[in-house]
Every structure is written in C-alpha cells, then in structure tokens.
Amino acid sequence: MDQKTHEQVPPDPVDPETPTVCARCGTAADRTPATWTCSVENGTRRYFCDDCARANIRAIEGRLDSPWW
C-alpha cells in the first residue's frame, strides 16, 4: 500500500516572545511547559494545559480531534 500514514508537521517556530496558549481554555504560558499535551490536528500543532489534558485524556488517547470533546 502506498498510503500516507503520518504527515510531517513542521517544527514549532522558536520565538521566546510568543507565549504558548492552551487550545481549549486559553491558559497562556511563557514557554511550553513539559507537562502540557501536544496534538496535531489537520496538520496544525495544538497544545493543551494540564487541566484540559487530564479532563479529556480518554478522548486524547483515542485520537479524537478536540472539537469532538
């Protein structure tokens, strides 16, 4: 099969002036905390804070896009 199974996502631009923002609740952090969750949805990298990730861990592990949960 010649199906594409994984799409390449470009690395995050390194800009220390731009805070990382939770895609669900809008919480901002100066730098991306190591405890936040990163998801790639439709070729776009999205970050979720600890609280949002914990509240939706089953949907995240099931690879459901965030609009679903």
C-alpha positions in Angstrom: 0.0 0.0 0.0 1.1 3.5 -0.7 -1.0 5.2 1.9 0.4 8.0 3.8 0.2 7.1 7.5 2.0 10.0 9.1 2.2 13.6 8.0 5.2 15.6 8.7 4.5 18.7 10.8 7.0 21.5 10.7 8.7 22.2 14.0 7.4 25.0 16.1 9.0 28.3 15.4 11.2 29.3 18.3 10.0 32.7 19.4 10.5 33.4 23.1 8.3 36.4 22.8 5.2 34.4 21.9 3.5 32.5 24.7 2.1 29.1 24.3 -1.7 29.1 24.7 -4.0 26.2 25.6 -6.2 25.5 22.6 -9.1 24.6 24.8 -9.2 27.1 27.7 -6.8 29.8 26.6 -4.4 29.5 29.5 -1.1 31.1 28.5 2.5 30.1 29.5 5.7 31.9 28.7 7.3 28.7 27.4 5.7 25.4 26.6 5.6 23.5 29.9 6.9 19.9 29.7 3.7 18.7 31.3 1.4 20.1 28.6 0.0 17.8 25.9 0.7 18.4 22.2 -1.7 17.2 19.5 -1.5 17.5 15.7 -4.9 18.0 14.2 -5.4 18.6 10.4 -1.7 19.4 10.2 -1.8 22.0 12.9 0.0 21.6 16.2 -2.2 22.3 19.2 -1.3 22.5 22.9 -3.4 21.6 25.9 -2.7 22.6 29.5 -2.5 20.1 32.4 -6.1 20.6 33.4 -7.6 20.3 30.0 -5.5 17.3 29.2 -6.5 15.5 32.4 -10.2 16.2 31.9 -10.1 14.8 28.3 -7.4 12.1 28.5 -9.6 9.3 27.2 -10.5 11.3 24.1 -6.9 12.3 23.6 -5.7 8.7 23.8 -8.5 7.7 21.4 -7.1 10.2 19.0 -10.3 12.1 18.7 -9.9 15.7 17.5 -10.5 18.3 20.1 -13.7 19.7 18.6 -15.3 16.3 19.4 -14.5 16.6 23.1 
